[in-house]
Amino acid sequence: MPAVLGLNFHHDTAAALVVDGRIYAAEEERWSGVKHNHPTRKGTLTAPTRALQWCLEAAGIEPEDVDAVWAASMRPNPAAGWWLAEEREELAALLPAPLGEHFRLLSHHTAHVLSGYLLSGHEHAAGLVIDAGGSSLGSDFGPGRERITGYDLWPDRIDRLHQGMPAVVPGPVGPRRVHSSLGHFYRNLARRVIPPGDEPEGSMMALAAFGDPQRYGTHIRELVRLGDEGEVRIDHPWGSADGSTPLLLDGRAWTVDNVAEQPEHKRADLAAAVQEVFAGSVVHIARHLQRLTRASALVFSGGCALNSHLNGQLAADSGFDTLFVAPAPHDAGTAVGAALYGWHYQLGQERVPVPTDAAWGPDPGALPTTPRPSGYHALPHLGLGLAPTVAALLAEHRIVGWVQGQLEFGPRALGHRSILAHPGHAATRDRLNTIKKRAAYRPFAPAVLAEHATEWFMSAGDPFMNRVATVRRCRADRVAAVTHHDGTARVQSVAADHQGLRALLEQFRDLTGLPLLLNTSFNRKGTPILRTAEQALGAAVELRLDALAVGDTLLLADHVPDPRASSLRTR
């Protein structure tokens, strides 16, 4: 029974274990409570200690049973190739024996792309990774890190055939080499659009739907130049982490410090322009990869693959027949990619089955029996009655915390640690934004029975909620709570074997005629998706949810009538 461990020591610290073709994976933030599990000091690497321990325990193996250990390298800017040995020793020292003896490194972007490709089911695919920065490019390329990397991917080989490179730009004391990043470009501008308190990138993507990209489009397009062979050049410092240089627009200086002073409608216009230029740049690179590889499928990963509007545009305009976005395209996913690399390419094992869910983490445990929170009462042991009972609550426009089975891996709640609601009324969206303390312009995603997806949306969606689709206009008024201002929704398609949501969605469809629900992550503002039943209980009370379902127990607010006593049938 081969066993391969994959680790990420950077932000979004995570561990993944592949044993006998099964994935166990978890992010350290779900134990630490610190979102993205940021190290205490920039550049400090930490081991995913509790996530690693859980993976081993869940698989029923000891450290000495692990055959290989892989992690993505993140050493910045080395002078030569010696950094790999030094980084390996540093990271291996953080692991319990004998795991450190098996420890090896692969490139950050290779781990990213394999977290998608080796789960995609495609024999031949082009791979694209775009993020703020990955492994060092080494002395052959000068100072620089992976920013944009293209691959030609096959079951027996991984060919890197496109690499974003540093450029020489003028400087105050002469020319200098600068390695710009599309990831930094998007975040840099987002910090000038979104006031502190909200995550910049996701909030800017949402706000862009309310803006006119033409107001600032010419200016933003001048910052990014697209060249032959998929080249992207970003004017310095806009492709860096710089937050102090003012962006001059309409005679105003836009900075990180004065973002709250800018009118929201102008911030929306800037967001729309940045989103348009950013997405056009990625499509430009993808089309170049299609010409190079002649593949019919594109696998996309890296932090920029979290941009679901970009992914919807890639699916439509990149020239590929199929787009597969890694289930966890952020840095935590490199742990999965590293483990799958060792499993398939090192040990020669068959690729794992294509997943329709990412429920690779721990079970929640049972709800505490005492003390019961004030204002709630329990309906225990509902068994098969849970789904129809909760469906009836949702049909009455109640908001329900939903904790079922193994924790999903990645940044999206996929129906295992979710807050669920009726998708039909915009007022529900507004109430949820208030509950979760989110900006009013941010949308919520629908989870839809896969076989009904194209009846409601112009494309089939994504099992990992990683791309937007246009809502069919004839249906939009019936799903107002999940339809964004631009007529799109980030659609999660729920397959027949989904253990978290499938039965509930079927019951809700039978009750209301709607084969979809509003699905958002179960967490407090600024905290990770919760892990345990005990955490869910505390959050449900604090957020004042109408009900909480954990396993086959339903905790119901005292002000909510028991739906089992009602003959309600809502349409």
N, C-alpha and C positions, 0 to 999 in steps of 0.2 A: 504494500500500500504506500506508494510514493507520497511524500509530503514536501511542499515548497512554500516557503514563507516570503512574503513581500512586505517591505516597510517604507514609510515616508517619514523622515525626520524633520522636515521643513514645516512651514505653517500648514494647517489642515493635517496634522500628524495622524497617521493611520497605520493599521496592520491588516494584512490579508493572508489567508492560508488556504492553499488548495490541497485537499487530501482526497484521494480516490475519485477525482473528478468533481468534487463538491467545493464550493467557495464558502469560506467563513471570513467576514470582513467587518471591521468597525473602526470608527474614528475616535480618537482620544478625547475630543471635545465632549462626547456624550458622557464621559466620566468626570472630566475636569470642570465642566460647566462654562468654560471659556470658549466663545465662538471662534472657530478657525484654530483653536488651541495655539494662539500666537505665543511664541517664546517670550520669556520675560525681558529679553534684550535682543535687539535686532542682530541677526546673524547667529544667535545661539541655537543650536540644534538639540532637540529633546527626543528621547525614545518614547514610542507609544506603549508605555509599560502596561497599562490596564487593558488596552485593546488587544495587545499581544497575549497577555495572560488569558483573556477570555477566549481568543481563537484556539489556543492550545487546549483549554479545558473543554470547549464545546466539541472539538474534534476527538477528544479522548486520547490525546497523545502527550508525550513528554518532549522537552527540548531535544533530547538525544535522538528522537525519532524523526527529526526534520532532516531531509536530504540536502536541501539547498536554501540559502538565504540571499535575497537580492534587494537592493534599494537603488533609488535614483540619486545620482550624484548632483550636488548643488554647489560645489566649490567655485567661487567666483574668481575670475581674472588671474589665472596662474601665469607664471612666466614660461613654464615648460610643462612637460608631461608628468613631473614628479608629484603633482597634487593628488593624483588618484590613490597612490599608495598611502599618502599621509591622511587623506580623508577616510580611506577604508579603515585604517588603524584607529582613528578617532571615533568613528561610528561603531566599529566592532566592540570597542571598550564599553559602550553603553548597553550591550546585550548580555544576558546571562549565558554562562557557559553551558553547553558547548556551541551555542548558536554563532558566536563570533568567529569560530574556526571555519565555518562554511560561508562567511559573509563575502559578497561581491557587489560591485557597483555596475550599473549601466547608465546610459545617458538619460537625463530627465525627460527629454522629448520622446525618446524611444519607449520609456515606461508609459508616458501619456498615450501614445498612439496605439500601443498594444492593449491598453485597457479598453480600447474600442475594437480594434481589428480582431483580436482573438475571441471576442464575444459576438462578433457580427454575423458569423456563418458564411462570409464571403471567402471564396478561394483567392481571388485576385482583387485587390483594392488599392486605390491611391489613399495615402494617409496625409493628413494636414494637422499640424500642431501650431497654435499661436497663443502666446501668453506674455506676461511681463518679462520673463527671462528664465532660462533653464541652466543646463550645464555649461561650463566654459567650452569655448570652441578650440582652445589650445593655442600654442605658439604658431601653428601653421597659418592661422587667420588673424593674428594680432589680438589685442585686447577685445574681448567680446564674448557674448553668451548666446545660447540658442534663443532666438526670438520667433522666427518663422521657419519651420522645417517641413519639407515635403518628402514623402516616402512612396516607394513602389513595394507593395506588400504581397508576399506569397507564403504558403504554409512552410516552405523550406528556406526562405531567405527574407531579409529585411534590407532593402536598398534605400539609402538616403540620397536623393537626387536633386533636392532644392534646399538652399540654405540662405536665409537673410543674412547679409554681411554688413560689417561696419562701413561707414563712409567718411571721407575727409571733408571737413567743413571749415569755413573761416572761423577764427577765434581772435580774441583781443590781443593775444601775443603770437599770432600766427596760426597756420592750419593745425587742426586736431582731428583725431579719429573719434567718431561718435557712432555708437551702435543703437539706433532708435528702435522703439518697440511699439507695435500697434496696441498691445495691452496697456502700456504706460500712457499712450496717446489717449485712449478712451478714458482711463481713470483720471488722468491729469485734467481733462476737460470736464469730466463729471464732478470733480471737486470744486469747479468754478460754477457749477449749475445747481448742485444739491447742497443745502445747508447741512451743517453737522447734525448728527443724530440719526440719519438714515444712511443705509449703505449706498455709496455714490453710484456705482455702475448699474445696479438693478433699478434704482429709482430714476436715473436719467433715461434708461430704456423705456420706462413707463411714461415718464413726462413727455418724451418725444412725440407720442401720439397726439398730443394737444398742440403741437407747434407747427409753424410754417418753415420748412427747410430752406426756402428761398431767401428769407431775410438775411441770414448769415452764411448761406451756402457758398457764395463766391469766395468769401474770406477763408472759410475752413478748407475748401478745396485747394486753395493756394498753399496750405500747410503740408499737404500730402501729394506727392507726385508719383504717378504710376508709369513704369517704364517697361521696356521689353523684357522677356523671359521672367515674367511675374514679379519684377522688381517693384518695391515700395520704398520711397524715400520720404522721411518726415523731417520737416525743418526743426532744427534744434532751437529751444529745448522741449518742444511739444511732444516728442517721443521719449521723454525721460520722466523721472519722478519729481521733477521740479514743480514746486508749488508757489514760488514767490514771483516769478516773472509775470507781469500783468499782460493779459490779452486785451488788446485795444479794439473795441467795437462800438460804433455809434458815438464816438467821443468819450466813452466810458472805459475805465480800466477794470477788467474782471480778474479778481484774485480769489484765492482760497479764503482770505480773511474778510472780504466784503460781499460774499455770495448772498447773504441774507438781505442785503440792501438792493439787490437787483429785482426788478418787477418779475413776477412769476411768468407772465405771458412772454417776456423776452427770454427768460431762462428756458421756457418750453421751445421757443424758436431755435435757440442755440443747441439744445438737446437734439432736436429734429435734424439739424444740419450735421452735427457730429455723427449721429446714428447713420445717416445716409452716406456720408463719406467713409466711415468705418466699414459698413457693410459692402460698399462698392469696392473697397480695397481688398477685402477678403475674397469676394467673388472673382476679382482680377487674378489673384493668386491661384484659386481653385481651377479656373479655366486653363491656366498654364499647366497645372498638374495633369489635367485631363488630356491635354495635347501630348505631354511627356509619356504618360503611362498607358493611355488608351483603355483605361479601366472603366467599367460601367458603374462602379460603386466608389463613393468617397467616404472615408472614415475621418471624423473630425473630433479633436480633443484639445485640451489646454484650457486655461481660464477663459479665453475669449469664446469658447464653445458654450459657455453658460448664457450667452446672449441669444435668447430664443427667437427674437425677431430676425437677427442675422441668420439663424439656422433655417428659418422659414424661407428667407430669400435665397440661401444657398441651395436648398432643395429645389427651388423653382428655376434658378438662373445659372447654376454652375456648369451645366453641360453634362452632369452625371445623371444616370437613370435613378440611382438610389443614394440617399444620404443616411449614414448611421452615425449618430452622435454617441460618444461613450456614455454609459450609464452615469458615471461620476467623472465628468471632464476636468474637474478642479484638481488641486494637488493631492488630495487624499486618494484619488483614483490611481496615482502612480504606484501605490502599494499593490493594487490589484494587477496593474500592468506588469509590475516587476515579478509578482508571483506567477502570473501566466507565462511570462517569458521563460522562467526556470522550468515550469511544468512542461511546456510544449517544445521550446527550442533546445533546452539543455538536456532534459530527461527523455525527450522524444515521445511524450504521452499524447494521446488523441486530444484534440481541442474539446473544451467543455461544451455542453449544450448551449444553444442560444437562449439567453434568459428573456423572460417577459416581465420580470420583476427583479428588484434588487434587495430582497428580504434576506440579507446575509448576516444579520447581527443577532443580539441577544433577545430572548423572550422578556416580557415586562414583569413577570411574577404576578402574584395575586394582589388585589386591592386589600389594604389593611382593614381588618374588621373593627378595630377600635383605635382611637375614638372616631365616631362618625362626625363629619363636618356639620355644623349648624346649617339648617336650611335645605338639607338633602336627605333622602331616604333611599334604601337599597332594594332593588328587585333582583334577587340572586337566582342562580341556576336556571336561566331562561333557556339554555340549550339552543335548539333549532328555532325557538321563538324569539331569539334576540334580533335577528335581521328584520322580521316583519314589525316588531315593536319599534325599533329605531327608525325604520322606513316611515311608519305612521307619524312619529315625532317630526321627522324631516318634512313630511308632507304638510304638517301644520306650521312650517317655517320656524321650527325650533333649531337651535344651534347645539351641535353634539360633539363632544370630544370622543375620538374613536381610537382605541388602543388594542390592536389585534396582532398576535403572532410575532414573528421575528422582526426586529428593527430594520428599516430600510437603510441602505448605505448611500451616502451622497447628500447633496444639498436640498433635494426635493422630497416632500412627504408624499409617498405613493400609496397611502391607504393603510398604513400600519401604525403610524403616530400622526394622525390627522385631526383637524377640526373640519366638520362636514356641515353643509347647509343646503337648503333648496336653492337651485340656480335661477329661479324665475323672477325675483324682484330686486331692483337696484337698491332698495332700502336695506336688504340683507347685506349687500356689499358694504354699504355705508356703516351699518352697525358693526360688522366685523372689522372694518378699518379702525373704528373707534376702540373696540375691544383690544385689538392688537397694537394700537397706538401707531398706526401707519398713516402716511400721507394719503389724503382723500383721492388722489389721482391714481393710486396704485391698484391694479386689477387683481382678480382671483382666478384660479385655473379650474377648468372642468375636468372631472374624471368620467369617461364615457365608456359604455360597453363597446368593445372593439367592433363588433359586427354592425353597430348603429352609427359609427363615427362619421362616415361620409354622408349620412342622411342629414346631419346637423352642421358639418364643417366641409370645407372645400378640399380637404385632404384628410388622411387617416390618422393624423396625430402621431404620438410617440409614446411607447410604454413607460419611458422615464421622464416625461413631461419636459422635454428639451427643445421643443420648437413650437412656434405659433402656427395657427391655421386660420383662415378667414371663415367667420361664421356665415352660414347661408342666410341671406337677407330675409328670406321668408320665415326663418326660424328665430331670428335675433330677438324679437320682442318676448319670446317665451323663455329666454335664457339671459335676461338682462343683467343678472348678478355676475355672470362670467364673461360678458361681452365687453371688450375694452372700447375706448373712445374711437379707435380706428377700425372697429368692426372685426377685430381678431381675438383669439383666445389661445392660451398655451395649453394644448390638449394632451391629456394623459389617456391613452387607449388601454382599456382593461381587458386582458385576454381571459379565455375560459378557465385557465388554470391559476388565476390570481387568487391567493388565499386570503387577502385582506379585505377586498372590496366587492368581489364578484357577486356573492349572494345578496348583499345589501342593495347593490345597484339593480339587480333583477327584481327584488321586492319593490323598490322605489318605482321602477318602470311600470310594474303591474298595477301599482296604486295610483300613479299620477300620469302615466303616459310619457314620462320623461326618462330616457335611459342614461341620465347623467346627473352628477352632483357637483356642487362646489366643494373643492378639496384644497385646504391650505394646511401649512405645517402647524403642529401642536407644539407651541413654545411661547414663551413670553418675549417681549421686544428685547432684542440684543442678546438673546441666549440661544444655545443650540436646540435643535429638535430634542424633545425629552426622551428618556430611555426607559424608565421604570413606571410601574403602576402607581407607586407612591408619589413620584414626581407629577404624574398625570392628575392625581387627586388634588395636590396642592395648587396646580395650575388651573384646574377646572373651577375651583372655588375662587381663586384670585381673579380669574377672567369672567366669573359669573356666567358660566355656560349653563344651558338649560338641562343638559344631561351629560353623563360620561359613561361610555361602554368600555369595559375591560374584560376580555375573555367573554364569558356568558353572563356576567353581572352588569346590571345597569344601575347607575346612581342617578336618581331623578330629583331635580329641584322641587321643593315643596309646592311652589306656585304652578307647577306644570301638572295637568291631569294625567293620570295613567292612561296611555293610549290603548291599552288592552280592554279598557272599559268602554271604548268608543267604537261606534260603527262607521266612523268617518271614512269616506272615500273621496279624495280630492282630485279634481282634474282641472 
